[in-house]
Amino acid sequence: MAIKIDYYESLEVSRTASPDELKKAFRKQAMRYHPDRNPGDDAAEQKFKEINEAYDVLKDAQKRAAYDQYGHDAFEGGMGGMGGGFGGGFAGAGGLGDIFDQMFGDMMGGRRGGGRRTGADVQVQVEITLMEAFTGVKKDVEVRTRVACESCHGSGSADPKAGSSTCPTCHGAGKVRAQQGFFLVERPCPTCHGSGRTVANPCKVCHGTGTEAKTETISIDIPAGVEDGTRIRMAGKGEAGGEGVQPGDLYVHVSVLSHDIFQRDGANIYCRVPLRMTQAALGTEVEVPVVDGGRSKVRIPAGTQTGETFRLRGKGFSVLRSSARGDMYIQVSVETPSHLTKRQRELLEEFEKEAGDDHAKGSPESSGFFAKVRDFFDGR
C-alpha cells in the first residue's frame, strides 16, 4: 500500500490554517506543479494529484474534522468519489480550464454556467457639507444608466410572442473563455453581448439588448454621522440587464467638504477660539458656536495659556446609526495686540515694570521656565 503524505504537509500549511490560507496555499502549489507547466514531468503530475486531493478534503469543514481526528483512515474504502477520480492519466483532476475554475472562480464571476447574472453597477460622487453630514440629508443626483427598453418592455424582442432563447454560443452564461498560452481570458459573449439570451426578432430600439440609455434622477438618503469617503450601496438601482437579468447596484461615494471653523475627527469636533491676552490672564467666559447651530458657554480660568484645551461633553458630531454624540474640544489661542493706543501702551509698560520688579524680588511668578530664559539672556 502506498504511503499517503499528510495533507497539511502537501499544502505546506499548519494544522490551524484558515480557509483563506488553505486556498492561497493551494493556488500557489497548483500553479507550480500543474502538468501544463511541467510537460512530461511525472513527479510534478503526481505532486499535483496530491495537492488536489489534500485541498479537496481540507476545504470541506466536515471532511477536515474527520481527517483531523482519524487521519487517512477516515476515508478508507472511498472518499465519496474524491479519491477515485485521479486515475486514468490525470482525467479526474481536470484540464486547465477546470483548475482555473476551482482556483479563480470567485474572481471571474463564479463557475462556468453558474452565478447570478446582473446588470452593470453604477457609481456616483456626492458632495455634502459638514452640517449636512451632521444632520443627514436627502440628495437628488442625476445618473446616466441603462433602463428597461420602453418599446419592448425589456424583452429585447419586437415580437412579444417570440420571446427569447438561450444563447447557443455561451449557453446562457453571458461570457466565453479563450485560452491564451497558460492563461484563460474571459470576455462577454459576442453573440448575446453578455445577456445569455438571444431573440429571433430584435427590437429596433434596443437592438435586442432589452435596455436603453437614460438619465435618471435618483433620491439618495445620506444618514447623519456619515464620514468622508463613505460608500453607500443602493441595491437594484444600477443598470438594467435585460430580460431575466436583475439590475445592478448603485454605489454612492460621499465626499464631506471641509469647514471654516470646525475640524472633525470621528465623532469629535475641534474648534480653535481666539482670546485677548487680558482675557487669558484675568479669566473670562466666552460663547462658542456648536456644530448643531447653537452656542455654548465656556469658562476660561485666569492664567490660561495658548494651546490649552477644554472639553464640552456631548457637543460633538452625531454618531452613525445612533442617537449619541461625540465631544467638542475648544483649543485656546491667545492673541497679541499689534496696534496699541497710547493709553494701552502706557498700561502695558506699567505692567511690564511691575512684572520686572516681581522678578527681581523672586516672586513665585518669576520661578518658571520663562524666568530661566530671562536669566539666561540677562547673563545671570
Secondary structure as GFF3:
##gff-version 3
##sequence-region A 1 380
A	DSSP	alpha_helix	7	11	.	.	.	ID=ss1
A	DSSP	alpha_helix	19	33	.	.	.	ID=ss2
A	DSSP	alpha_helix	42	58	.	.	.	ID=ss3
A	DSSP	alpha_helix	61	70	.	.	.	ID=ss4
A	DSSP	three_ten_helix	71	75	.	.	.	ID=ss5
A	DSSP	three_ten_helix	84	86	.	.	.	ID=ss6
A	DSSP	alpha_helix	87	90	.	.	.	ID=ss7
A	DSSP	alpha_helix	96	104	.	.	.	ID=ss8
A	DSSP	beta_strand	122	128	.	.	.	ID=ss9
A	DSSP	alpha_helix	130	135	.	.	.	ID=ss10
A	DSSP	beta_strand	137	148	.	.	.	ID=ss11
A	DSSP	beta_strand	164	166	.	.	.	ID=ss12
A	DSSP	beta_strand	175	180	.	.	.	ID=ss13
A	DSSP	beta_strand	183	188	.	.	.	ID=ss14
A	DSSP	beta_strand	197	199	.	.	.	ID=ss15
A	DSSP	beta_strand	211	222	.	.	.	ID=ss16
A	DSSP	beta_strand	231	234	.	.	.	ID=ss17
A	DSSP	beta_strand	250	256	.	.	.	ID=ss18
A	DSSP	beta_strand	262	265	.	.	.	ID=ss19
A	DSSP	beta_strand	268	276	.	.	.	ID=ss20
A	DSSP	alpha_helix	277	282	.	.	.	ID=ss21
A	DSSP	beta_strand	284	289	.	.	.	ID=ss22
A	DSSP	beta_strand	295	300	.	.	.	ID=ss23
A	DSSP	beta_strand	309	312	.	.	.	ID=ss24
A	DSSP	beta_strand	328	335	.	.	.	ID=ss25
A	DSSP	alpha_helix	342	361	.	.	.	ID=ss26
A	DSSP	three_ten_helix	364	366	.	.	.	ID=ss27
A	DSSP	alpha_helix	369	378	.	.	.	ID=ss28
###
